């Protein structure tokens, strides 16, 4: 069986990275909330537009790959691509960096995005460290990937949320004075804003927060063998009409604290990397 188009793009991009001597990652930080000042905290740092690499899908052509050491941890730092989709775009393209990082040596991921509260347990201003998720997007990035050699055909998505890393992040949040919760997240489809009825339905499905375009990176992580932490920055009260200015203000207010958390989390990520490597070797 011929390898999938995904496999071919990853092979091409890895060859381009080798020629450019890019640092191999132990972890991928895929940040839909923006990289903030985190890239400035990297040592042995470098950056490269994805457009300079062969095989990169259109969705990621305008994104930058940052690499370096964060508190001694070799990481790749990528800002998630926009929600805009091209006609005919394959579903796997939305989470492409997950497969690239895993193929380059990463075993762990940290993913951030903004989202909405579905009940009183996660009010705006909360950092929601997902303990589980419900895919309500109606799709998966694994469509047409039956011939891929980059992961199992039926990956166990239940293992993608790492409990020890989530515990470490929760303790860091409390030490930084941040509101924190460990809810179930609903993976919604964007870019439309959900209706009140849809939010109530998500709550009935067991979720306490919702976020758009969340399913693809989590499922891709499971397929590629990555485990880690998904953080939803709660910036909207689900029952209220969306006030974009207020949402942006809440996100901006939380940005410095999120940067601090992601930086301090590097030591816990290192431990998780060692645990996952030991598990694979065992």
WOWO-V34539 format. One record per residue. N is the residue number from 1. RES is the residue in one small letter. PHI is phi in whole degrees, -180 to 180 (NA if undefined). NEAR is the number of other C-alpha atoms within 10 Angstrom. Layout:
# WOWO-V34539
((N;RES;PHI;NEAR) (N;RES;PHI;NEAR))
This chain:
# WOWO-V34539
((1;x;NA;6) (2;x;-71;9) (3;x;-65;13) (4;x;-73;15) (5;x;-61;16) (6;x;-55;23) (7;x;-59;20) (8;x;-65;14) (9;x;-66;18) (10;x;-65;23) (11;x;-61;17) (12;x;-65;14) (13;x;-67;20) (14;x;-61;20) (15;x;-62;15) (16;x;-64;16) (17;x;-66;18) (18;x;-61;12) (19;x;-65;9) (20;x;-97;11) (21;x;57;9) (22;x;-78;20) (23;x;-57;19) (24;x;-76;19) (25;x;-90;23) (26;x;-94;22) (27;x;-146;29) (28;x;-110;26) (29;x;-102;27) (30;x;-106;24) (31;x;-117;20) (32;x;-76;18) (33;x;-88;19) (34;x;96;17) (35;x;-81;19) (36;x;56;14) (37;x;-98;12) (38;x;-62;17) (39;x;-63;20) (40;x;-73;12) (41;x;-93;13) (42;x;-80;22) (43;x;-106;15) (44;x;50;11) (45;x;-88;18) (46;x;-156;14) (47;x;-151;15) (48;x;-155;15) (49;x;-65;13) (50;x;-58;20) (51;x;-63;16) (52;x;-82;13) (53;x;-99;18) (54;x;-76;16) (55;x;85;21) (56;x;-72;20) (57;x;-64;20) (58;x;-55;16) (59;x;-59;19) (60;x;-114;22) (61;x;-61;15) (62;x;-94;11) (63;x;-94;17) (64;x;-107;18) (65;x;-100;17) (66;x;-102;24) (67;x;-141;25) (68;x;158;24) (69;x;-103;19) (70;x;-112;23) (71;x;54;16) (72;x;87;13) (73;x;-91;19) (74;x;-71;23) (75;x;-131;26) (76;x;-105;29) (77;x;-124;24) (78;x;-133;24) (79;x;-84;20) (80;x;-61;24) (81;x;-74;20) (82;x;-62;14) (83;x;-76;13) (84;x;-60;9) (85;x;-116;15) (86;x;-92;9) (87;x;-59;6) (88;x;80;6) (89;x;-68;12) (90;x;-70;16) (91;x;-61;17) (92;x;-65;23) (93;x;-62;18) (94;x;-66;24) (95;x;-121;24) (96;x;-53;22) (97;x;-60;25) (98;x;-60;29) (99;x;-67;25) (100;x;-64;22) (101;x;-64;26) (102;x;-63;23) (103;x;-67;19) (104;x;-85;21) (105;x;126;13) (106;x;-71;25) (107;x;-122;26) (108;x;-138;30) (109;x;-133;28) (110;x;-129;21) (111;x;-122;21) (112;x;-126;25) (113;x;-159;20) (114;x;-96;22) (115;x;-158;27) (116;x;-119;29) (117;x;-79;29) (118;x;-109;27) (119;x;-155;16) (120;x;-70;11) (121;x;-74;15) (122;x;-135;24) (123;x;-70;22) (124;x;-53;21) (125;x;100;19) (126;x;-86;21) (127;x;-95;28) (128;x;-93;30) (129;x;-92;25) (130;x;-66;23) (131;x;-93;20) (132;x;-169;20) (133;x;-149;24) (134;x;-122;17) (135;x;-83;18) (136;x;-108;17) (137;x;-79;16) (138;x;82;9) (139;x;-150;12) (140;x;-150;16) (141;x;-73;20) (142;x;-89;19) (143;x;-59;10) (144;x;68;14) (145;x;-107;19) (146;x;-61;14) (147;x;-94;16) (148;x;-67;19) (149;x;-102;14) (150;x;-93;19) (151;x;-176;18) (152;x;-68;15) (153;x;-67;13) (154;x;-127;10) (155;x;-70;17) (156;x;-88;12) (157;x;-72;17) (158;x;-65;13) (159;x;-99;15) (160;x;-75;25) (161;x;-91;23) (162;x;-85;20) (163;x;-67;18) (164;x;-69;15) (165;x;-69;22) (166;x;-64;22) (167;x;-63;15) (168;x;-63;15) (169;x;-66;24) (170;x;-64;21) (171;x;-64;14) (172;x;-64;19) (173;x;-58;22) (174;x;-65;11) (175;x;-68;10) (176;x;-91;13) (177;x;74;10) (178;x;-99;18) (179;x;-70;15) (180;x;-138;23) (181;x;-146;20) (182;x;-127;20) (183;x;-91;20) (184;x;-90;20) (185;x;-105;33) (186;x;-95;29) (187;x;-88;24) (188;x;-96;24) (189;x;-100;20) (190;x;-106;14) (191;x;-99;12) (192;x;-76;8) (193;x;-85;14) (194;x;-65;19) (195;x;-81;12) (196;x;-55;14) (197;x;-65;10) (198;x;-65;12) (199;x;-67;24) (200;x;-62;16) (201;x;-62;13) (202;x;-61;22) (203;x;-64;19) (204;x;-66;11) (205;x;-80;14) (206;x;105;16) (207;x;-95;23) (208;x;-110;27) (209;x;-138;33) (210;x;-132;29) (211;x;-151;20) (212;x;-87;22) (213;x;56;21) (214;x;-92;29) (215;x;-64;26) (216;x;-58;23) (217;x;-64;24) (218;x;-70;27) (219;x;-69;24) (220;x;-63;25) (221;x;-61;29) (222;x;-63;23) (223;x;-64;25) (224;x;-88;21) (225;x;91;24) (226;x;-88;27) (227;x;-125;27) (228;x;174;26) (229;x;-133;24) (230;x;-114;28) (231;x;-112;26) (232;x;-101;28) (233;x;-83;28) (234;x;-80;28) (235;x;-122;25) (236;x;-144;27) (237;x;-85;21) (238;x;-55;25) (239;x;-83;16) (240;x;-93;10) (241;x;-60;11) (242;x;-75;14) (243;x;-109;11) (244;x;-60;11) (245;x;-64;9) (246;x;-68;12) (247;x;-60;19) (248;x;-64;12) (249;x;-66;13) (250;x;-65;17) (251;x;-64;20) (252;x;-65;14) (253;x;-66;12) (254;x;-84;17) (255;x;-57;18) (256;x;-62;13) (257;x;-67;16) (258;x;-66;22) (259;x;-59;18) (260;x;-62;15) (261;x;-61;18) (262;x;-64;18) (263;x;-69;15) (264;x;-69;17) (265;x;-72;20) (266;x;-57;21) (267;x;-66;16) (268;x;-68;17) (269;x;-64;26) (270;x;-58;19) (271;x;-64;13) (272;x;-66;21) (273;x;-61;22) (274;x;-62;14) (275;x;-64;13) (276;x;-68;17) (277;x;-65;14) (278;x;-64;10) (279;x;-63;9) (280;x;-69;9) (281;x;-71;7) (282;x;-75;6))
